[in-house]
Amino acid sequence: MTPSTDPLNPSGAEQSGASLPAYPSYPSTLTPQDPHSPVPAVRMHGLTKDFGGHIAVKNLTLDIPRGSFYGIVGPNGAGKTTAITMATGLLEPTAGNAWIAGHPMWGDATPSDVYAAKQSYGLLADGLPVFDRLTATEYLQYMGALRKLSQEDISQRSAELLAALDLTGTGKKKIVDFSAGMTKKILLAGALIHSPQVLLLDEPFEAVDPVSAQVIKEILKKFVAVGGTVVISSHVMELVEGLCSHVAIIAQGQVRAAGPLNEVRGGIPLVDRFVELVGARHLQEGSLQWLRGDSSAS
């Protein structure tokens, strides 16, 4: 059999359904994950963050299996972003540790441990510098250089990523002039260019138009299909329920439930399970009567 030229389908086997855009192959320094490896793609153990008396995350422990599409859900302010920034080495925890692809990030981790951990993931998160005065091509050149890719690899992967994310023709356009959806897509391209083992995406579909969202979803599904691991945080239950194989529900900085999606749901919609675990506030009887034009409330 002639070897396939599609790095996402090395066997060359026929695939049903519409073809998806090709994703650049793994560089020689990294190999695709083995979904059956006992080492989690991401491990958080006892992570705690105290912001001067405000406990944003408290003793959070979570294992994210390799090859999973993992959703971390919770209300605004639940600690999702704080947990991800600690796990990726951007925010030092008050206590606890995290491992990416088996490499420790904190504690007694060596510089080589931290480098290996950071080389293993791609990250899309609010608060990261966008460098929006660069063009799309310049941004990908910069991200590739940071990851120490060769110029040949950067050029090839940039072209493939721009095409796959429906950004062909925008290479010379400055990111500051992009729509919100286009910006999310170029940031995703920057997270993918070094062919990571794990993608961590904080609210990746927020403010993204439906067409751009669908393109991003297809790329992420294909990444998982070849053994990659995707972790997304969101407060949109329907999105996570439609995409993810696993889910963790976080509230007040703690994990309330985690595991395969069907197990966490327990036979009911995820949003109902979420409300069960997190709780919901109800309006007091008689409040907001003025919305009904009740003159007695004046």
Order of alpha helices (4+ residues) and beta strands (2+ residues): beta-beta-beta-alpha-beta-beta-alpha-beta-alpha-alpha-alpha-beta-alpha-beta-alpha-beta-beta-alpha-alpha
